[in-house]
């Protein structure tokens, strides 16, 4: 597992699915940061929000990605990068029920594949953690696994994150999923530096031993005006 941030360039081409320990793991900031780092390495990069809930006619997560990336993409205007928007701030399966329309899974796949035709790397950010239901019968992790998308997993140093991260990574192992990178999110520094540092070192050792092929990356702290 690579430690240096310069190794972001080693992230393989294609579609990667970004998930994390929970809803507040920092996936959106980490996705935007990773996309920016890849752009600076000369890669062509697009990001996509699989499903956005609690919004109107645009995806705030995509807007944050673009702010961090410092670019605009024509596919944003076409709705390809945020194909499913729902008004109620809930799990996708519930938000879809409340809005009275199902999630079009085939359309999600089609949008991701269209982006992959034009960009070296496509980062598809999920909603919440791996086990968030897209429908009553389909978990997010199983949807991504069915597409054979490698996973980028976001964790942090807050108390409890080791438990959430280990359970999530074990779920990927059981499904035979590929883990392409783990991002340790530092954009919201923890109040207890002792816990944060121990968590970082524990998760490094855990990932080194079980996922030696994956990149270990650390998302830095951003100034408030950078992330809004």
N, C-alpha and C positions, 0 to 999 in steps of 0.2 A: 504494500500500500504506500502510495507516494505521500510525502509530507509537505513538500514545498508548494507554495501557491502557484508557482510557474507551471506546475504540472496540470493545471486546468486544461492546457492544450492537449493533454493526453486523453481527454474525454472523447470517446468514440463518436463518430458521425452517426446520424440517425435520430430517432425519436427517443427521448428519455422521459420517464414519468417522475415528477417531483412530489413526494409525500413527506410526512413527518409524524412526530409523536402525537400531535393533536391539532386542534383548530388554531391555537395561538403559538405554534412552533416557530413562526417566522418564515414560512415557506415563500411568501410573496417577495419579501426583501431578499431572501437567499436566491430565489430564482432570478430576480433582476440583477443581483450582484454577479451571479455565475454567468449570465448572458453577457454582461458588460465585460467580464474578464475574458471570455471567449472571443468577443469582438476585438479586444485589444491584442489578442493573439493572432488576429487575421482570419478568424473563422466567420462564416456567414451564419447568423443565429436568429431564430424566431422563438417567441414564447407564445403559449396558448393557455388559456384558462379552461379546463375541461367543462366545469359547470360553475357558474357564479350565482349565488343566492343573495337575497337582501339588497337588490339593486334595481335600477330603472332600465334605461336604454343603453347603458354602457357598463363595462367592467372596470371597477376601480382598481382591481389587481393588475389588469393589463396596463392601465395608465401609470401605475407605480413602476411596473417593469420598464416602460418606455422612458420614464423620468430617470431611472437609474442607468439605463442603457444609453440615453442621450440620442435616441433615434426615433423615427416614426416608421411604421410599416404600412404599405398599401392594404395589406390583408386586414388591418384593423377596421378600416372603413367598410370593407366587404363583409364583416362579421365572421370571418374565418377564424380569427384568434380568440373569439369569445362566442361560440356558437349557441350556447344555452344559458339564457339569463332568466332568473326568476325573482319575483318581488319579495317573497317572504324569507327572512333570515333564518333558515333552518337547514337541516340535512337535505341533500338534493331530492331524495325520494319523497319527503314531506312537502318541500317547496313546490315540487311538480304537481302533487295532489292539490295543494291549495290554489295554485294558478290554473288548475283544470286542464293541463296538457302533459302528456308523457315526455320523458327525455328521449330524444331520437338518437339512439346509440349508434346507428349506422352513420348518421350525419357527423357525430363526433369523430369517428374513425376516418371518414372521408376528409374532414377538415385537417386532421393531423397529417394524413398522407399527402394532401395538397401542399402543405407547408414543407414537408420533407422533400418534395420535388424541387423546391427553390432554395432551400437553406441546407447548410452542412449539418447543423444541429438544431433540433426542435425540442424545447423544454416545455412539457405539458404539466402545468400545475394542477393538482387535485384540490378538492375541498375537504378540509379536515384531515383525519388520519386514514390509514389503510383500510380499516373496517367500516368506513362510512358507507351506508347503502346508497347506490344510485337508483335502484328500484327495490321493491319488496323482496326480490329474489336474487339480487346481484350486488355484491360488495365491490367497492372501488378497486381493491387489490385484485380481485378475480377478473374484472374488466381489463385492467392493464396487463395482467399476466396472459390473458387470452390473445392480446395483440403482440406478445413477446417483446414488450417494451422493457428495457433495463430501468432500474429504479435509482433515483437520487433521493437519499433520505436525510431529512433535516432533524437535528436534535439540538439540545441546549444544555446549559449547566445548571438549570434550576432543580431544586429538590424534587425528586420523583421521576426525573427524566430518564435515569438509568433503567428503571423498571419498564417504562413505556417504550424506550428504544429497544431493549433486549427482546421484549415480547413481539414487537413489530418485526424486528430482523429475523426472529425465529419463524414468524409467519411467512416471510419471504423464502427462507430456507426450505420450509416444508413444501412450498409450492414449486420449488426448483427455479425460482426467479433469479435473474441476474441483478446484482447490486453494483452499479457503476461508480457511485460516489456516496460518501457520507459528509454532510456539511454540519460542522459545529457552529451554531448560530451565536455570535457574540454581539449582535446589534442591539440587544436589550440586556446590558450587563446585570448580573445577579447581585443582590445586596450582600450575599455571603460569598466572599472570594474563595474561602477555604473549600466550600462545597463545590463551587464552580470548577476550581482547578482539579480537585479529586475526580469529579465527574468526567472532565476532559480526558485525564490520563487513564481512567478506567475504561472509557469507551474506545480510546485509541488501542489499548491492549486487546480488548474484546474483538474489535474489528480486524486488527492485525492477524489474530489467530484464526478467525473464522471466515474472513472475507479478504484474503491477501491481494486479490486482484483489484479491489476497489480503491479509489482515491480518497484520501482524508483531506478535507478542505475546511478552512475556518473563515466564516463570513465576518468581516470586521465591523466595528462600531461606526455608524453613520451619524453625521450631524442632523439635527431635527429638520432643517430645511431641505435636506436631500431626500427624505422619505415622506415629508408632509405630515 
